[in-house]
């Protein structure tokens, strides 16, 4: 009898251990970005449980009252289950603007039906923000930049300018002045009918937009040219051996892959450098052009790559190719801080200088780099030597500019009067003087200006 009882206890103990080993408590993962509820805010979260989830629900508590906002009773056997629901004042009219608590609950699909509980403090916002835009006349050009000032009232979490599918950040006005401003670009390939909009959002689905006064003068838009670029066997071998040294297969296919896929990846790397931009002006003078340089290619030229009489590829060149002599010193176009100094695929040895507020200059194809990430450089300071690394067929400097990750035409930034009228005057750029930072005569002939009828001080 004693042996039977002992055997029974062992079985019970093993059963308990088995049940415990097969039981789990769900782990709930709610993104940190969920901090607000608006009229109808979409919320997504994930439940982790090796046995799956039997049921899940969401509630909002405010002022001592608990409101159910979502429930899922259908069991899931997946170890990771994603849920999305909508919550806010639209479905729960009793919610008022102010603090509240979002509560998530989930029950495991195991034998013990253990439950998980997650709470997040949120702010209920029932009204959208409002936007008030400046009354300036904004003249927009393909590939060019501009600056708009505005004010946002009400609760908001992000603001800026939307141009088509591109977004440009807002920044507080310099010197503690009230209001916001945004440097934005009208990209070289943006449809001319696109309407730029100032926006503000509170992160809860309540967005507001405001229109700026703008013109898009068709007669004064830049004209982009198309060139046939003859590719020699020697150049193709140079590019493929340098940028795809471990590859194999057809030489032409490898060249085209470099020119398309690698170009796209390199431009993504450049664009992501916008997250390293300073939140203040690092410059106070006009941007300079490389001393005595001649432009061999300009912004947004379309290039047809011709090999042995056949077109094998087409790309758009987003910059200026500036040539002087071999291994000439590469000068910083303005004061700034180095945010990139290393090889970068088709750009070869590359330097990127941040000038603040998302504005950055790019220098490619260098033979030598003499600066490091984090270095502070001055206008005209030599940062390295020109060369023909990357997708370069001769010694030159690839010079480009980008604004919040969108590559733009640099030529307006070489014009002190354009900077005075479009940037400095609107935000009181500290220390800027259009006369003191005038572009040298050798450079002025290359700088495109805003048409005289659109520019203050055009007679100077």
C-alpha positions as CSV (number, residue, x, y, z in Angstrom):
1,X,0.0,0.0,0.0
2,X,2.8,2.4,0.9
3,X,4.5,1.7,-2.4
4,X,1.3,2.4,-4.3
5,X,0.8,5.7,-2.4
6,X,4.4,6.6,-3.1
7,X,4.0,5.8,-6.8
8,X,0.8,7.9,-6.9
9,X,2.5,10.9,-5.3
10,X,5.4,10.6,-7.8
11,X,2.9,10.6,-10.7
12,X,1.1,13.6,-9.2
13,X,4.4,15.4,-8.8
14,X,5.4,14.7,-12.3
15,X,2.1,15.9,-13.6
16,X,2.4,19.1,-11.6
17,X,6.0,19.6,-13.0
18,X,4.7,18.8,-16.5
19,X,1.9,21.4,-16.2
20,X,4.2,24.0,-14.8
21,X,6.8,23.4,-17.5
22,X,4.1,23.8,-20.2
23,X,2.6,27.0,-18.7
24,X,3.8,30.5,-19.4
25,X,2.7,34.1,-18.8
26,X,2.3,36.2,-22.0
27,X,4.8,39.1,-22.5
28,X,3.2,42.2,-24.0
29,X,5.1,44.6,-26.2
30,X,3.7,48.1,-26.8
31,X,5.8,50.6,-28.8
32,X,7.2,53.5,-26.8
33,X,5.7,55.9,-29.4
34,X,2.1,55.2,-28.1
35,X,1.7,58.2,-25.8
36,X,-1.5,59.8,-27.0
37,X,-5.1,59.0,-27.9
38,X,-7.0,61.2,-30.3
39,X,-10.4,60.8,-32.0
40,X,-9.5,57.4,-33.5
41,X,-5.9,56.3,-32.8
42,X,-4.6,53.1,-34.3
43,X,-2.7,51.1,-31.7
44,X,-0.6,48.0,-32.4
45,X,1.0,45.6,-29.9
46,X,2.5,42.2,-29.8
47,X,1.9,39.3,-27.4
48,X,4.7,36.7,-26.9
49,X,3.7,33.3,-25.5
50,X,5.0,29.9,-26.5
51,X,1.5,28.4,-26.0
52,X,-0.3,31.1,-27.8
53,X,-2.9,33.6,-26.5
54,X,-6.4,32.5,-25.5
55,X,-7.9,36.1,-25.3
56,X,-6.8,39.7,-25.2
57,X,-8.5,43.0,-24.4
58,X,-7.8,46.7,-24.0
59,X,-9.2,49.4,-21.7
60,X,-8.8,53.1,-21.0
61,X,-9.0,54.4,-17.4
62,X,-9.7,58.1,-16.8
63,X,-10.9,59.9,-13.7
64,X,-11.7,56.7,-11.9
65,X,-13.8,55.2,-14.7
66,X,-12.7,52.1,-16.8
67,X,-13.8,52.0,-20.4
68,X,-13.5,48.8,-22.6
69,X,-12.2,49.7,-26.0
70,X,-11.2,46.4,-27.7
71,X,-11.5,42.6,-27.1
72,X,-10.3,39.5,-28.9
73,X,-11.8,36.2,-27.9
74,X,-10.5,34.0,-30.7
75,X,-7.5,32.0,-29.5
76,X,-4.2,32.1,-31.3
77,X,-1.7,29.3,-31.2
78,X,1.2,31.4,-32.6
79,X,4.1,32.2,-30.3
80,X,4.1,35.8,-31.4
81,X,0.7,37.4,-32.2
82,X,0.3,41.0,-33.5
83,X,-2.9,42.9,-32.6
84,X,-4.2,46.2,-34.0
85,X,-7.2,48.1,-32.7
86,X,-8.5,51.7,-32.7
87,X,-9.2,53.7,-29.5
88,X,-10.2,57.3,-28.8
89,X,-12.9,59.8,-28.2
90,X,-14.8,58.8,-31.3
91,X,-15.7,55.3,-30.0
92,X,-15.6,56.4,-26.4
93,X,-17.3,59.8,-26.1
94,X,-16.9,59.8,-22.3
95,X,-13.1,60.4,-22.7
96,X,-12.0,64.0,-22.1
97,X,-8.8,65.8,-23.0
98,X,-6.2,65.1,-20.4
99,X,-4.3,62.3,-18.7
100,X,-5.5,58.7,-18.9
101,X,-4.1,55.1,-18.7
102,X,-4.2,52.6,-21.5
103,X,-4.4,49.0,-20.2
104,X,-3.6,45.8,-22.2
105,X,-4.4,42.4,-21.0
106,X,-3.8,38.9,-22.5
107,X,-4.4,35.4,-21.2
108,X,-2.2,32.4,-22.1
109,X,-3.5,29.5,-24.1
110,X,-1.7,27.1,-21.7
111,X,-3.3,24.8,-19.1
112,X,-3.1,27.4,-16.3
113,X,-4.5,30.4,-18.3
114,X,-2.0,32.8,-16.8
115,X,-2.7,36.5,-17.6
116,X,-0.4,39.5,-18.4
117,X,-1.2,43.1,-17.7
118,X,0.4,46.2,-19.1
119,X,-0.3,49.9,-18.3
120,X,0.8,53.0,-20.2
121,X,0.2,56.6,-19.3
122,X,-1.3,58.4,-22.3
123,X,-2.7,61.9,-23.0
124,X,-6.1,62.1,-24.6
125,X,-6.3,64.8,-27.2
126,X,-9.7,65.5,-28.7
127,X,-8.8,68.5,-30.8
128,X,-6.3,68.8,-33.6
129,X,-3.5,71.4,-33.5
130,X,-3.8,74.5,-35.7
131,X,-1.1,75.9,-38.1
132,X,-0.5,79.6,-39.1
133,X,1.9,80.1,-42.0
134,X,3.9,83.2,-42.9
135,X,2.7,85.5,-45.7
136,X,6.0,85.4,-47.6
137,X,6.0,84.7,-51.4
138,X,7.8,81.5,-51.9
139,X,9.3,80.9,-55.4
140,X,9.9,77.2,-55.9
141,X,12.2,75.6,-58.5
142,X,13.0,72.1,-59.3
143,X,15.9,70.8,-57.2
144,X,15.9,74.0,-55.1
145,X,15.3,74.7,-51.4
146,X,13.4,77.3,-49.5
147,X,12.5,78.3,-45.9
148,X,9.0,78.8,-44.4
149,X,8.2,80.1,-40.9
150,X,5.0,79.2,-39.1
151,X,3.3,78.8,-35.7
152,X,1.5,75.8,-34.2
153,X,-1.0,76.1,-31.4
154,X,-2.6,73.3,-29.5
155,X,-1.0,69.9,-28.6
156,X,1.4,68.6,-31.2
157,X,4.3,66.2,-31.4
158,X,5.8,66.7,-34.9
159,X,5.6,69.5,-37.5
160,X,7.3,70.5,-40.7
161,X,6.7,70.6,-44.5
162,X,5.4,67.9,-46.7
163,X,6.3,68.0,-50.4
164,X,4.7,65.0,-52.1
165,X,6.0,61.9,-50.3
166,X,8.9,63.8,-48.7
167,X,8.9,65.3,-45.2
168,X,11.1,68.1,-43.9
169,X,11.5,68.7,-40.2
170,X,10.5,71.9,-38.3
171,X,12.9,73.6,-35.9
172,X,12.4,76.2,-33.2
173,X,13.3,79.7,-34.4
174,X,16.9,80.7,-33.5
175,X,17.6,82.9,-30.5
176,X,14.5,81.8,-28.6
177,X,12.2,83.7,-30.9
178,X,8.6,82.4,-31.0
179,X,7.5,80.1,-33.8
180,X,9.0,77.5,-36.0
181,X,10.7,77.3,-39.3
182,X,11.4,74.5,-41.9
183,X,14.0,74.3,-44.6
184,X,12.4,72.2,-47.3
185,X,13.2,71.2,-50.9
186,X,11.3,70.8,-54.1
187,X,13.1,67.7,-55.5
188,X,14.4,67.6,-59.0
189,X,11.9,64.9,-60.0
190,X,8.9,66.2,-58.0
191,X,5.8,66.8,-60.2
192,X,5.4,70.5,-60.7
193,X,1.7,70.3,-59.7
194,X,2.8,69.2,-56.2
195,X,1.5,71.5,-53.5
196,X,3.9,71.9,-50.5
197,X,2.0,71.9,-47.2
198,X,3.0,72.9,-43.7
199,X,1.8,70.3,-41.2
200,X,1.5,69.6,-37.5
201,X,0.4,66.3,-35.9
202,X,-0.2,65.4,-32.3
203,X,0.6,61.7,-32.8
204,X,-3.0,60.7,-32.1
205,X,-4.3,60.9,-35.6
206,X,-5.3,64.5,-35.3
207,X,-3.4,66.4,-38.1
208,X,-3.5,70.0,-39.3
209,X,-2.1,71.5,-42.4
210,X,-1.5,75.1,-43.7
211,X,-0.8,76.4,-47.1
212,X,2.0,78.8,-48.0
213,X,1.9,81.4,-50.7
214,X,4.0,80.1,-53.5
215,X,4.7,80.3,-57.3
216,X,6.3,77.7,-59.5
217,X,7.5,79.9,-62.5
218,X,7.5,77.5,-65.4
219,X,9.7,79.8,-67.6
220,X,12.4,79.9,-65.0
221,X,12.7,76.2,-64.1
222,X,16.2,74.6,-64.6
223,X,16.6,72.6,-67.8
224,X,18.2,69.2,-67.2
225,X,20.3,67.8,-70.0
226,X,20.8,64.3,-71.2
227,X,24.3,62.9,-72.1
228,X,25.5,59.8,-73.7
229,X,28.4,58.5,-71.6
230,X,30.7,56.2,-73.6
231,X,32.0,53.4,-71.3
232,X,35.4,51.9,-72.2
233,X,36.5,48.4,-71.4
234,X,39.2,49.9,-69.2
235,X,36.7,52.0,-67.2
236,X,34.3,49.1,-66.8
237,X,37.1,46.9,-65.5
238,X,38.3,49.6,-63.2
239,X,34.9,50.1,-61.6
240,X,34.0,46.4,-61.3
241,X,37.4,45.4,-59.9
242,X,37.3,48.2,-57.3
243,X,33.7,48.0,-56.2
244,X,32.9,44.3,-56.8
245,X,36.3,42.6,-56.3
246,X,34.9,39.2,-55.1
247,X,32.1,39.1,-57.7
248,X,31.9,36.8,-60.7
249,X,29.9,36.6,-63.9
250,X,29.2,38.9,-66.8
251,X,31.2,42.1,-66.6
252,X,28.4,44.3,-68.0
253,X,25.8,42.8,-65.6
254,X,28.1,43.4,-62.6
255,X,28.7,47.1,-63.8
256,X,25.0,47.7,-64.1
257,X,24.3,46.2,-60.7
258,X,26.9,48.5,-59.2
259,X,25.5,51.5,-60.9
260,X,21.9,50.7,-59.8
261,X,21.8,48.7,-56.6
262,X,25.0,50.1,-55.0
263,X,24.0,53.6,-56.0
264,X,20.6,53.2,-54.3
265,X,22.3,51.8,-51.2
266,X,24.9,54.6,-51.1
267,X,22.3,57.3,-51.5
268,X,20.3,55.7,-48.6
269,X,23.5,55.9,-46.5
270,X,23.8,59.6,-47.4
271,X,20.2,60.3,-46.7
272,X,20.3,58.7,-43.3
273,X,23.0,61.1,-42.2
274,X,20.2,63.7,-41.7
275,X,19.8,62.1,-38.3
276,X,23.2,63.4,-37.4
277,X,22.5,67.0,-38.2
278,X,22.9,69.8,-35.6
279,X,19.9,71.7,-34.3
280,X,21.5,75.1,-34.9
281,X,23.3,77.0,-37.6
282,X,26.9,76.0,-37.9
283,X,27.6,78.6,-40.7
284,X,27.2,82.3,-41.1
285,X,28.6,83.0,-44.6
286,X,27.6,82.0,-48.1
287,X,28.7,78.6,-49.4
288,X,31.8,78.6,-51.6
289,X,32.6,76.7,-54.7
290,X,35.8,74.8,-55.0
291,X,38.6,77.4,-55.9
292,X,39.2,77.7,-59.7
293,X,37.2,74.6,-60.4
294,X,35.4,74.1,-63.8
295,X,32.1,72.1,-63.8
296,X,32.3,69.1,-66.1
297,X,28.8,67.9,-65.1
298,X,26.0,69.7,-63.3
299,X,23.0,68.8,-61.1
300,X,20.4,66.3,-62.3
301,X,22.0,65.5,-65.7
302,X,20.6,62.4,-67.2
303,X,23.4,59.9,-68.2
304,X,22.9,57.2,-70.8
305,X,25.7,54.6,-70.3
306,X,26.8,53.4,-73.7
307,X,29.0,50.3,-74.0
308,X,30.2,49.0,-77.4
309,X,27.4,51.0,-79.1
310,X,24.6,49.8,-76.9
311,X,22.8,51.6,-74.0
312,X,23.3,49.4,-70.9
313,X,22.0,51.8,-68.2
314,X,20.6,55.2,-67.4
315,X,21.1,57.2,-64.1
316,X,20.7,60.8,-62.9
317,X,23.8,62.6,-61.7
318,X,22.8,64.5,-58.5
319,X,25.7,66.9,-58.1
320,X,28.5,68.8,-59.8
321,X,31.7,67.3,-61.1
322,X,34.4,69.9,-60.4
323,X,37.8,69.6,-61.8
324,X,41.0,71.7,-61.4
325,X,44.2,69.6,-61.4
326,X,45.0,66.2,-60.2
327,X,45.0,65.7,-56.4
328,X,43.9,69.2,-55.7
329,X,42.9,70.1,-52.1
330,X,39.2,69.5,-51.4
331,X,37.8,72.6,-49.6
332,X,34.9,72.6,-47.2
333,X,32.2,74.8,-48.7
334,X,31.3,76.3,-45.4
335,X,31.8,75.9,-41.6
336,X,30.5,72.6,-40.3
337,X,31.1,69.3,-38.6
338,X,32.2,66.0,-40.3
339,X,29.5,63.4,-40.1
340,X,31.1,60.9,-42.6
341,X,34.7,60.3,-43.8
342,X,35.2,56.9,-45.4
343,X,34.8,54.9,-48.6
344,X,31.2,54.9,-49.9
345,X,30.7,52.7,-53.0
346,X,30.2,54.7,-56.2
347,X,31.3,57.9,-54.4
348,X,34.7,56.4,-53.6
349,X,36.4,58.1,-50.7
350,X,33.7,60.4,-49.4
351,X,33.3,63.2,-46.9
352,X,30.0,64.7,-45.7
353,X,29.9,68.0,-43.8
354,X,26.9,68.9,-41.6
355,X,26.0,72.6,-41.5
356,X,23.0,72.3,-39.2
357,X,19.2,72.0,-39.6
358,X,19.5,69.1,-42.0
359,X,21.7,70.9,-44.6
360,X,24.8,68.9,-45.6
361,X,27.5,69.0,-48.3
362,X,29.0,65.9,-50.0
363,X,32.4,65.5,-51.5
364,X,33.2,62.3,-53.5
365,X,35.9,60.4,-55.4
366,X,38.8,61.6,-53.1
367,X,42.2,60.1,-53.4
368,X,42.9,61.0,-49.7
369,X,40.8,61.9,-46.7
370,X,42.5,64.1,-44.0
371,X,39.6,64.5,-41.6
372,X,37.6,62.3,-39.2
373,X,34.0,62.0,-38.2
374,X,33.3,64.6,-35.5
375,X,36.0,67.1,-36.7
376,X,34.9,70.7,-36.9
377,X,36.0,72.4,-40.2
378,X,36.0,76.0,-41.4
379,X,34.9,77.4,-44.7
380,X,37.7,76.8,-47.3
381,X,39.5,74.3,-45.1
382,X,41.2,71.5,-47.1
383,X,39.8,68.1,-46.0
384,X,41.6,65.8,-48.5
385,X,42.7,65.5,-52.1
386,X,40.7,65.0,-55.3
387,X,40.9,61.7,-57.1
388,X,39.1,59.1,-59.2
389,X,37.9,56.5,-56.6
390,X,34.5,54.9,-57.0
391,X,32.5,55.5,-60.2
392,X,34.9,58.2,-61.5
393,X,36.7,58.1,-64.9
394,X,39.0,60.9,-64.1
395,X,40.4,63.1,-61.3
396,X,37.7,65.4,-60.0
397,X,35.5,66.3,-57.0
398,X,31.9,65.2,-57.0
399,X,30.2,68.0,-55.0
400,X,26.6,67.7,-53.9
401,X,24.2,69.0,-51.2
402,X,21.3,67.5,-49.4
403,X,18.5,68.8,-47.2
404,X,17.0,66.4,-44.7
405,X,18.3,63.6,-46.9
406,X,17.0,65.0,-50.2
407,X,19.7,65.9,-52.7
408,X,19.4,69.5,-54.0
409,X,21.0,71.8,-56.5
410,X,23.9,73.7,-54.7
411,X,24.0,76.7,-57.0
412,X,21.6,79.0,-55.0
413,X,23.7,78.4,-51.9
414,X,26.7,80.0,-53.7
415,X,24.7,83.3,-54.0
416,X,24.8,85.6,-50.9
417,X,21.8,87.5,-52.1
418,X,19.6,84.4,-52.4
419,X,20.7,83.4,-48.9
420,X,19.9,86.8,-47.6
421,X,16.4,86.9,-49.1
422,X,15.4,83.2,-48.6
423,X,17.2,82.3,-45.4
424,X,18.9,85.0,-43.4
425,X,16.1,87.6,-43.5
426,X,13.4,85.1,-42.5
427,X,15.2,83.7,-39.4
428,X,17.7,86.5,-38.6
429,X,20.6,84.2,-39.4
430,X,23.2,85.2,-36.7
431,X,26.2,87.1,-38.1
432,X,25.2,86.8,-41.8
433,X,25.8,89.7,-44.2
434,X,25.2,89.3,-47.9
435,X,28.1,91.8,-48.6
436,X,30.6,90.3,-46.1
437,X,30.1,86.8,-47.5
438,X,29.9,87.7,-51.1
439,X,31.0,85.0,-53.5
440,X,34.3,85.7,-55.2
441,X,34.0,87.0,-58.8
442,X,35.3,83.7,-60.3
443,X,32.5,81.9,-58.6
444,X,29.7,84.4,-59.2
445,X,29.5,83.6,-62.9
446,X,28.5,80.0,-62.0
447,X,25.8,80.9,-59.4
448,X,22.2,80.9,-60.5
449,X,20.2,83.7,-59.0
450,X,16.6,84.2,-58.2
451,X,15.1,86.3,-61.0
452,X,15.5,90.0,-60.3
453,X,11.8,90.6,-60.1
454,X,11.6,88.0,-57.3
455,X,14.6,89.1,-55.3
456,X,15.2,91.9,-52.8
457,X,18.3,94.0,-53.4
458,X,18.6,92.6,-57.0
459,X,20.2,95.9,-58.2
460,X,23.3,95.4,-56.0
